């Protein structure tokens, strides 16, 4: 079985509805549909994002209905923007608290100081505190890593919270190691020391039906039907790089 943990719908900047994306994942042989629409803390009213907990709950209800109709698990997370990086967050309590924190921000203060480094520093620090507080029941994956351009005040507290990182995104490899030396890579760089003990994930970051299969997916043997199953899988995933890359190369 395989699962793709990173895709978008019309709830943020995707081109298709939740139903269309769920059907495409099912058609392509994935074991579940996992949606991670954008949340932008410094632009929380962005129309191309999940801008409120109310909107998040509407998506939750829609995914539950689709899951029942298709008899196909539809699981919800978010892609949370930090300063210089983005992370996939899976966990109902942490997500709820993130939205509550964002909705309680003073819009006048954000308008006046949101462009400053001090304000961005405060936002990132508080968001990561929420994740840290709920870490036992929350899974976190670093998306399409930039790292070299990201300030250390983001990376230093973020690294310990990560369960894994995207080794491949949208069909591109972001690092080089012994498993992918013969493949085309977006970045020819080694996996940094801080990520070497983390799990690798192969996601599509799909924004359309056509791009659902742009990465080979993450192989698994355990049942993944609920958000709790997904969190357990992310935290305990056994890497299968050599097997996956061999299959990819033989296509």
C-alpha positions in Angstrom: 0.0 0.0 0.0 1.1 3.6 -0.6 0.1 6.9 0.7 0.7 10.6 -0.3 0.7 12.9 2.6 0.8 16.3 0.9 -1.8 17.7 -1.5 -4.1 20.8 -1.9 -7.7 21.5 -2.8 -9.9 24.5 -3.6 -9.9 25.2 0.1 -6.5 26.8 -0.5 -4.5 27.0 -3.8 -5.5 23.7 -5.4 -7.4 23.5 -8.7 -9.8 20.8 -7.7 -12.4 20.0 -5.1 -11.9 17.6 -2.2 -14.1 15.0 -3.9 -12.2 15.2 -7.2 -8.9 14.8 -5.4 -10.1 11.9 -3.3 -11.4 10.1 -6.4 -8.1 10.6 -8.2 -6.1 9.3 -5.2 -8.4 6.3 -5.1 -8.1 5.8 -8.9 -4.2 5.9 -8.6 -4.2 3.2 -6.0 -3.4 5.2 -2.8 -4.6 3.7 0.4 -6.2 7.0 1.6 -6.6 10.7 0.7 -4.6 13.1 2.8 -5.2 16.8 2.3 -2.9 19.5 3.7 -4.3 22.9 2.6 -2.3 26.0 3.4 -2.4 28.1 6.6 -0.6 31.5 6.4 -0.1 33.0 9.9 1.1 36.4 8.6 -1.7 36.5 6.0 -4.5 34.7 7.8 -7.3 36.3 5.7 -5.8 35.0 2.4 -8.6 33.7 0.2 -6.3 30.9 -1.1 -5.8 29.3 2.3 -7.6 27.9 5.3 -8.2 31.2 6.9 -10.2 30.2 10.0 -11.1 27.2 12.2 -14.6 27.5 10.9 -13.4 27.0 7.4 -11.2 24.1 8.6 -14.3 22.5 10.2 -16.3 22.8 7.0 -13.6 20.9 5.2 -13.6 18.3 8.0 -17.3 17.7 7.6 -16.9 17.5 3.8 -14.1 15.0 4.0 -16.1 12.8 6.4 -19.0 12.8 3.9 -16.7 11.9 1.0 -15.0 9.2 3.1 -18.4 7.6 3.7 -19.6 7.9 0.1 -16.4 6.5 -1.5 -15.6 4.0 1.3 -12.1 5.5 1.1 -10.4 7.2 4.1 -10.1 11.0 3.8 -7.7 12.4 6.4 -7.1 16.1 7.1 -4.0 18.0 8.1 -2.6 21.5 7.3 0.5 23.0 5.7 1.6 25.7 8.1 3.9 28.5 6.9 6.7 29.6 9.1 9.3 32.1 8.2 11.3 30.5 5.4 9.9 26.9 5.9 6.6 25.1 5.8 5.5 22.1 7.7 2.7 19.5 7.5 0.9 19.3 10.8 -1.3 16.3 11.7 -3.2 16.5 15.0 -6.6 17.8 15.8 -5.8 19.4 19.2 -2.7 21.2 17.9 -4.5 22.4 14.8 -7.4 23.8 16.8 -5.0 25.7 19.1 -3.1 27.1 16.1 -6.3 28.5 14.7 -7.4 29.9 18.1 -4.0 31.6 18.5 -4.2 33.1 15.0 -7.8 34.3 15.4 -6.9 36.0 18.7 -4.1 38.1 17.1 -4.7 41.8 17.1 -5.2 42.8 13.5 -4.0 46.4 14.1 -0.8 45.1 15.7 -0.2 42.7 12.8 -0.8 45.4 10.3 1.6 47.7 12.0 4.4 45.3 13.0 3.8 42.2 10.8 6.6 43.0 8.4 9.2 43.3 11.2 11.6 40.5 12.1 10.6 40.7 15.8 6.9 40.1 15.0 7.7 37.1 12.7 10.0 35.8 15.4 7.2 36.0 18.0 4.7 34.3 15.6 7.0 31.4 14.8 8.0 30.9 18.5 4.4 30.8 19.7 3.2 28.4 16.9 6.1 26.0 17.6 5.2 26.2 21.4 1.7 25.0 20.5 3.1 22.1 18.5 5.6 21.2 21.2 2.9 21.2 23.9 0.8 18.7 21.8 3.7 16.8 20.4 2.6 13.4 21.8 -0.5 13.5 19.6 0.8 15.5 16.7 3.0 14.5 13.7 5.1 17.1 11.9 6.9 16.8 8.5 9.1 19.4 7.0 8.0 20.3 3.4 10.3 21.0 0.4 13.1 22.0 2.7 15.0 25.3 2.0 17.2 25.3 5.1 20.1 27.3 3.7 18.0 30.5 3.5 16.1 29.9 6.7 17.1 31.8 9.9 18.4 29.7 12.7 15.8 31.1 15.1 13.3 29.1 13.0 15.3 26.0 12.4 16.8 25.5 15.9 13.5 25.0 17.7 11.9 23.3 14.7 14.3 20.4 14.2 13.5 18.6 17.5 9.8 18.7 16.7 10.1 17.1 13.3 9.1 13.4 12.8 10.4 13.5 9.2 11.1 15.6 6.1 10.3 15.4 2.4 13.2 13.7 0.6 11.1 14.0 -2.5 8.4 16.5 -3.4 6.6 16.9 -6.8 8.9 14.3 -8.3 12.1 16.2 -7.3 14.7 15.0 -4.8 15.8 17.7 -2.4 18.9 15.9 -1.1 21.6 13.4 -2.3 22.5 10.2 -0.5 23.4 6.6 -1.4 19.8 5.8 -2.4 19.4 8.3 -5.2 22.8 9.1 -6.7 21.6 8.1 -10.2 18.4 10.2 -10.2 17.7 13.8 -11.2 17.7 16.0 -8.2 16.4 19.5 -7.5 19.3 20.2 -5.1 22.6 18.4 -5.1 23.3 18.6 -1.4 23.7 16.0 1.4 21.1 15.5 4.1 22.0 17.8 6.9 23.1 16.3 10.2 19.9 17.6 12.0 17.7 15.5 9.6 19.7 12.3 9.4 17.8 10.7 12.2 14.4 11.8 10.8 12.2 9.7 8.5 12.1 10.4 4.8 8.8 11.0 3.0 8.0 11.0 -0.8 5.1 13.3 -1.4 3.5 14.8 -4.5 2.4 18.3 -3.2 -0.4 17.9 -5.7 -2.3 21.0 -6.7 -4.2 19.3 -9.5 -5.4 15.9 -10.6 -2.5 15.6 -13.0 0.1 16.0 -10.3 -1.3 13.5 -7.7 1.2 10.8 -8.9 4.2 13.0 -9.3 5.9 11.2 -6.4 5.9 7.5 -5.9 4.2 7.8 -2.5 5.1 6.3 0.9 4.8 2.5 1.2 3.2 1.0 4.3 1.8 -2.3 5.6 -0.3 -1.0 8.5 -3.9 0.2 8.2 -4.3 4.0 7.8 -7.9 5.0 8.1 -8.0 7.8 10.7 -5.9 10.8 11.8 -4.7 8.7 14.7 -3.5 5.9 12.4 -1.7 8.5 10.3 0.1 10.1 13.2 1.2 6.7 14.4 2.5 5.9 10.9 4.4 9.1 10.5 6.1 8.6 13.9 6.9 5.0 13.4 7.4 4.7 9.6 10.2 2.4 8.5 12.1 3.8 5.5 12.0 1.7 2.3 14.2 3.9 0.2 16.1 1.2 -1.7 12.9 -0.7 -2.5 11.0 2.4 -3.6 13.8 3.9 -5.7 14.4 0.5 -7.4 10.8 0.4 -8.4 10.9 4.0 -9.6 14.0 3.4 -11.7 12.5 0.3 -13.4 9.4 2.3 -14.7 
